């Protein structure tokens, strides 16, 4: 059962506990986490949260921007940062050991979630330079659809499987693949959006409220978010076969969206505050507590930040929660037996993937990529887990 269902069942009073006093937050004076690059929604929200931590508890939060999923996750697994405000790449895909995380130097990671931004108002979509609509005879982008991207230039960010898979999912929705477009490679998220502004690329992925999207919207080429049709069952099935974490929603916050009726698009939890399984339980407990109970202090301080609220949490997501976070949610009454069962299943999935990886390392195959793909699928099927990717 999700937190939304708990509210519906009358647990509101239990969830809306009084905020803790600053002195009750047992956090170190210095914290560090990685986030998306400067100007991204994840970075901007992290900075706002850091200001709230400083004001309430004197905690200095250092936010390290990372160009891609690997750059954000590497400091986390090395223990150089405590947490990562990441996305599906640094959480779900890292857990699965796929794409960049399927390389022999990586493998499936025992990622644990503390809390996630389930905004509901912010979309995660492939944007198109408004200027590009003219290429298909649709000035002003009226009637422009994702299928019109055929033959156009689409951003591919090195080391960022989440961004690339998300673009692939939107192409799939339109019945297209990477073979139908011109793939333009960039070194990072910010670079891809610089490419949107300067004419190197026609489409790139972002949250609708990203600072980079606002910058591009104010630039000479403009920005357009092609709508998706929630009734297009075949298109959505193709999209979710590539990216099962997507669900349809109406984005009302974002570049060229604010103040209007919104855009029918897709979304998922972003950012996701994550830790490695071995992170200190007490630290995770207090970080989770701070995120929830300082929410009134940072709410409204960055676009889309409202999705961190306790009542927005979904405890049956695609990556498991850390024991320290679970302890806090149990105290609030937000965690139930269904959440625990789902979490246990995800932890078992991670264990199966880790065991398969260790077995393959011992075997030392010549073609690691092909061998891991087969080994991973076999392990998931043997365990009765859904095979994704």
HUBEL-V73365 format. One record per pair of residues at least 24 apart in sequence whose C-alpha atoms are under 7 Angstrom apart, sorted by sequence separation. I is the first residue (numbers start at 1). GAP is how many residues later the second one is. If there is no record, write none. Layout:
I_GAP ; I_GAP
This chain:
197_24 ; 315_24 ; 146_25 ; 316_26 ; 320_26 ; 353_26 ; 38_27 ; 147_27 ; 154_27 ; 156_27 ; 158_27 ; 319_27 ; 320_27 ; 352_27 ; 35_28 ; 37_28 ; 146_28 ; 147_28 ; 153_28 ; 154_28 ; 155_28 ; 156_28 ; 157_28 ; 158_28 ; 29_29 ; 30_29 ; 31_29 ; 32_29 ; 33_29 ; 34_29 ; 35_29 ; 36_29 ; 37_29 ; 147_29 ; 151_29 ; 152_29 ; 153_29 ; 154_29 ; 155_29 ; 156_29 ; 157_29 ; 158_29 ; 29_30 ; 30_30 ; 31_30 ; 32_30 ; 33_30 ; 34_30 ; 35_30 ; 36_30 ; 37_30 ; 150_30 ; 151_30 ; 152_30 ; 153_30 ; 154_30 ; 155_30 ; 156_30 ; 157_30 ; 158_30 ; 28_31 ; 29_31 ; 30_31 ; 31_31 ; 32_31 ; 33_31 ; 34_31 ; 35_31 ; 36_31 ; 150_31 ; 151_31 ; 153_31 ; 155_31 ; 157_31 ; 34_32 ; 149_32 ; 157_32 ; 22_34 ; 23_34 ; 22_35 ; 229_35 ; 227_36 ; 228_36 ; 349_36 ; 35_37 ; 155_37 ; 227_37 ; 228_37 ; 288_37 ; 34_38 ; 167_38 ; 217_38 ; 227_38 ; 217_39 ; 285_39 ; 289_39 ; 284_40 ; 285_40 ; 126_41 ; 214_41 ; 284_41 ; 163_42 ; 213_42 ; 281_42 ; 282_42 ; 285_42 ; 42_43 ; 281_43 ; 285_43 ; 126_44 ; 209_44 ; 208_45 ; 209_45 ; 277_45 ; 155_46 ; 208_46 ; 209_46 ; 154_47 ; 208_47 ; 33_48 ; 153_48 ; 154_48 ; 155_48 ; 32_49 ; 33_49 ; 34_49 ; 35_49 ; 153_49 ; 154_49 ; 155_49 ; 32_50 ; 33_50 ; 34_50 ; 35_50 ; 36_50 ; 152_50 ; 153_50 ; 154_50 ; 31_51 ; 32_51 ; 33_51 ; 34_51 ; 35_51 ; 33_52 ; 100_59 ; 100_61 ; 174_61 ; 99_62 ; 173_62 ; 173_63 ; 173_65 ; 172_66 ; 173_66 ; 129_67 ; 172_67 ; 170_69 ; 132_70 ; 169_70 ; 89_71 ; 89_72 ; 89_73 ; 129_73 ; 169_73 ; 88_74 ; 128_74 ; 129_74 ; 169_74 ; 128_75 ; 127_76 ; 128_76 ; 126_77 ; 127_77 ; 166_77 ; 126_78 ; 127_78 ; 165_78 ; 126_79 ; 125_80 ; 126_80 ; 146_80 ; 125_81 ; 145_81 ; 124_82 ; 125_82 ; 144_82 ; 124_83 ; 125_83 ; 123_84 ; 124_84 ; 122_85 ; 123_85 ; 122_86 ; 122_87 ; 70_89 ; 69_90 ; 70_90 ; 131_90 ; 68_91 ; 69_91 ; 130_91 ; 131_91 ; 68_92 ; 129_92 ; 130_92 ; 129_93 ; 130_93 ; 129_94 ; 130_94 ; 209_94 ; 128_95 ; 129_95 ; 209_95 ; 127_96 ; 128_96 ; 127_97 ; 128_97 ; 127_98 ; 126_99 ; 68_120 ; 67_121 ; 68_121 ; 67_122 ; 123_128 ; 121_129 ; 122_129 ; 121_130 ; 122_130 ; 121_131 ; 122_131 ; 121_132 ; 122_132 ; 125_140 ; 125_141 ; 123_142 ; 124_142 ; 123_143 ; 124_143 ; 123_144 ; 118_150 ; 118_151 ; 37_152 ; 117_152 ; 118_152 ; 37_153 ; 116_153 ; 117_153 ; 116_154 ; 117_154 ; 116_155 ; 117_155 ; 116_156 ; 115_157 ; 116_157 ; 115_158 ; 113_159 ; 114_159 ; 113_160 ; 114_160 ; 113_161 ; 112_162 ; 113_162 ; 111_163 ; 112_163 ; 111_164 ; 112_164 ; 111_165 ; 112_165 ; 110_166 ; 111_166 ; 110_167 ; 41_168 ; 41_169 ; 40_170 ; 41_170 ; 39_171 ; 40_171 ; 39_172 ; 40_172 ; 39_173 ; 115_173 ; 114_174 ; 122_182 ; 87_183 ; 121_183 ; 87_184 ; 86_185 ; 87_185 ; 119_185 ; 85_186 ; 86_186 ; 85_187 ; 86_187 ; 119_187 ; 120_187 ; 85_188 ; 119_188 ; 84_189 ; 85_189 ; 118_189 ; 83_190 ; 84_190 ; 117_190 ; 118_190 ; 83_191 ; 84_191 ; 117_191 ; 83_192 ; 116_192 ; 82_193 ; 118_194 ; 118_195 ; 116_197 ; 77_199 ; 113_206 ; 112_207 ; 113_207 ; 114_207 ; 112_208 ; 113_208 ; 114_208 ; 112_209 ; 113_209 ; 112_210 ; 114_211 ; 92_226 ; 92_227 ; 91_228 ; 42_229 ; 110_240 ; 52_242 ; 52_245 ; 108_245 ; 52_246 ; 108_246 ; 49_249 ; 48_250 ; 107_250 ; 48_253 ; 48_254 ; 95_255 ; 27_256 ; 45_257 ; 44_258 ; 27_259 ; 26_260 ; 45_260 ; 25_261 ; 104_264 ; 25_265 ; 20_273 ; 19_274 ; 4_307 ; 3_308 ; 4_308 ; 3_309 ; 3_310 ; 3_311 ; 2_312 ; 3_312 ; 2_313 ; 2_314 ; 17_315 ; 15_317 ; 14_318 ; 15_318 ; 14_319 ; 15_319 ; 3_331 ; 1_337 ; 1_338
